[in-house]
Each structure stands twice: as structure tokens, then as C-alpha cells.
Amino acid sequence: MSDLREITRRPRRGLVLGGGGVLGGTWAVGALAAMEEEFGFRAGDADVIVGTSAGSVLAALLGAGVTVDQLRQHYNEEVVTAGPLAGYDFDPVRATGGHRPGFPRLLGPGSPKLIGSSLRRLGQLPATAVLSGFMPEGTRTLERVGHLIDAVTPMGEWSSHTGVWVVAMDYQDGKRVVFGRPGAPMVPLADAVMASCAIPGWFAPVDIRGHTYVDGGAVSATSIDVVAHAGLDEVYVVAPMVSFAMDQPSGVTHRLERRWREEVTKVAEREADVVRATGVPVRLVGPGPEDLVAIGANLMDGTRIRFVLETSLRTSTVAWRESEDVARTG
């Protein structure tokens, strides 16, 4: 009888949703739709859902019961008639203040404390975390994003899905904080998501109970390794900033972006290997060459949302099938 229970037991799944701006989040919706079709489970049923930056918004919505098809409808500018998003008007471009950062109020480092911390711990913080301390404080706010999360979650509370984890970075010491994970500070979900999305130099840091936080992507675009000891049987990673195959753009901005992707991909693979070392298989997908053409160089360019979604819906099935080879060789 015990053998039968083991055979029929549903595997404990982890779903990791990386950062990538407005267009990265859009691409992720297409990848999630393909994942559900390919592997036969609902994204919102994952036992642990980790979100960083744009991925934190998706994690919060999935945890609130929004289906991937409802997300697809929303990003495709269709009317959502069922679920928590029914009748809710949310424009990602308006919510993030447009495709360009505003002018800083003051020139100078946004976090002298973070700079001091990085000097005391030379080589211990990622370069992106250190750089975020030198950037001027952003001026745009994420209040509309917070309102969206409050609209689908009891205001001032965490998700009804207790496995929703949201990654941010402490703006004083550069440490990664995984809100929602046991042992992390208890905060409202909307605050955690706004903190996770607060790109340094673009958005104002988010103050939560006396601590200041910024985008978790300053530490890692994916943070796959946070699920290494979460008691999971398999992990699926949707990583908008990771690419195993790329196009060959001619523009300088595009080429710099692709070079950055190479570095992010290496970090994500190292994080995935941490999880694989515990005996848990990891499937990791990111945008391919066709997706990168659709996304372009500015991840906040909302005029490309429908194009990116259409492309991801078409390409992501193949990406998931190829992820099996990555998992076997990882």
C-alpha cells in the first residue's frame, strides 16, 4: 500500500519566475501557457512560486487564483470576464510610468550605506548589487502595481497561497530577502512586490517598516537557488533574462544587452546546479532568437507587448522540450 501511495503521490513542484521588465513579464506569460500545455499542470498549483521583479507580479497573481489563460487575455488586451482580474483595468505601461526612467531628484549615490557595506565585504556582493548603491534614487513609483496586488489579495496580508515567495534586496547591505519564506520579515504582499520591482535608478526604493528595499534582480535575475532545500521534487524556471541561443543584432545597444544576457545565463545555470546537486531536476527556459527580436533592447517598451506575447506563445513549447536536454546535462 505504501508503494502505491508513493506512485500516486503528486510531485511537489517549484515554479521560479525571473525578472525582465514589462516585456519580460509578457514573454513569461506565453512561456507559462506552453508549460501548462506541455507538462499538464496549472502554474498556480505549484507548491512554491518564487517571483523576482516582474516575476513577483506574476507570482502574486497566480497565488491569488488568476489563471495563465486569464493572464494571456489581459496581456493580449482582451476583456477578462472571470477570476480575480475580472473587470480590473491595469495597464503595465501606465503602472510603471512609461518606457524611460524619470530624472532623479538629486544626483549622487542612492545608498551610501550599501556602498560602505560593499567596501567592507569586497567581492562578496554581485556587481549589480554594488552598482545599484551608486545609482541615484529613482523617482517613479509603483503604487499602481501595489493597488493591483491589493485588489486580488486581502489588503495588508500575504497571499492565500502560502508558497508564494517574493525576492527583493535590502538597500542598506545588499542582502537578498525572500519575503514569504519561513524566517523572512512578515510584510504585506503588495509591499513585497513593489520592493521586488523597484529597479534602482528607475523607481524609488520601497520602505517597509523601517527597512528600504529595491529590485531583487540587483542580486539575481532568477534566484533559482532559494528553492534548493524546499522539499521539492521538480523545479520549473521561467527566466526572461536567460537565453541559451541568441540572434546576432547589429546595433550597439542590442549587442550590449545580449552580452549581459550571457552573464545572466551563466549565473542562472550555477543557481540551477545548486538545486540539481540536491537531486531535484530543474527545467529552465528563456527567450530564444525570435523572442529577442520581438522584445528588442528596451524591456520596458510597452508598445511591443502583443508582439512579444504572440511570439512567446509560438516559440515556448519548443523551448520547454529542449529544456529536457538541459536538465539531463546539468
LINKADA-V485631 format. One line per field, one symbol per residue. phi: phi as a letter, one per 40 degrees, with the letter a starting at -180 (. if undefined). burial: + if it has 24 or more other C-alpha atoms within 12 Angstrom, else -. Layout:
# LINKADA-V485631
phi = ???
burial = ???
This chain:
# LINKADA-V485631
phi = .cccccccccccbbbbbccigdccccdcccccccccccbgbcdccdcbbbbbfdcccccccccchcccccccdcccgcccbagccdgccbbdcccbghcbcccccbchdcadccccccccbdgcbddcccccccccccbcbbdccccccccbbddgbcccccccbbcbbcccbgccbbcgcdgcdcbcddcccccccccdgbbcdbcbfgbbbbdccccacbfccccdbcgcbabbbbbccbacabcbccccccccccccddccccccccccccccccgbcbbbbaccdccccccgcbcbcccbdccccdcccccccccccccccccccc
burial = ------------++++++++++++++++++++++++----++++++++++++++++++++++++++++++++++++---+---++----+-++-++++--+-------+++--++--+------++-++++++++++++++++++++++++++----++-+++++++++++++++++++++---+-++++++++++++++++++++-+---+++++++++++++++++-+-+++++++++++++-++---------++--+--++-+++-++++++---++++++++++++++++++++++++++++++++++++++-++--+---+---
